[in-house]
Amino acid sequence: MGTFWMDRLVKDLPVGVDRLRQDRILEEALASGADPLHLAHVFSLGAKASLRYTSAVSPSDAEQAPNTPR
């Protein structure tokens, strides 16, 4: 399917094709356990891009640390 048809399909949506693709990649990152190699293969992403998506859905060290009183 070419961009002409994709643009016609999403013209009434509040977001564009690029945003839909980004959301789909983030959903796949969540579903696959944030595996950058999987994302790179499925979406033809480079190493840096796949790592950006996986880091966006991975909990940070601060979120993983238990709450302990000081």
TASUL-V916255 format. One record per residue. N is the residue number from 1. RES is the residue in three letters. NEAR is the number of other ideal C-beta (glycine too) atoms within 8 Angstrom. Layout:
((N:RES:NEAR) (N:RES:NEAR))
This chain:
((1:MET:3) (2:GLY:5) (3:THR:6) (4:PHE:6) (5:TRP:8) (6:MET:10) (7:ASP:9) (8:ARG:7) (9:LEU:6) (10:VAL:11) (11:LYS:6) (12:ASP:3) (13:LEU:7) (14:PRO:2) (15:VAL:6) (16:GLY:7) (17:VAL:9) (18:ASP:6) (19:ARG:8) (20:LEU:11) (21:ARG:9) (22:GLN:8) (23:ASP:8) (24:ARG:8) (25:ILE:12) (26:LEU:11) (27:GLU:8) (28:GLU:12) (29:ALA:14) (30:LEU:8) (31:ALA:6) (32:SER:9) (33:GLY:4) (34:ALA:10) (35:ASP:9) (36:PRO:11) (37:LEU:7) (38:HIS:9) (39:LEU:16) (40:ALA:13) (41:HIS:7) (42:VAL:7) (43:PHE:10) (44:SER:5) (45:LEU:10) (46:GLY:6) (47:ALA:8) (48:LYS:6) (49:ALA:9) (50:SER:14) (51:LEU:9) (52:ARG:8) (53:TYR:14) (54:THR:13) (55:SER:8) (56:ALA:8) (57:VAL:9) (58:SER:7) (59:PRO:4) (60:SER:6) (61:ASP:5) (62:ALA:5) (63:GLU:6) (64:GLN:6) (65:ALA:7) (66:PRO:3) (67:ASN:4) (68:THR:5) (69:PRO:3) (70:ARG:2))
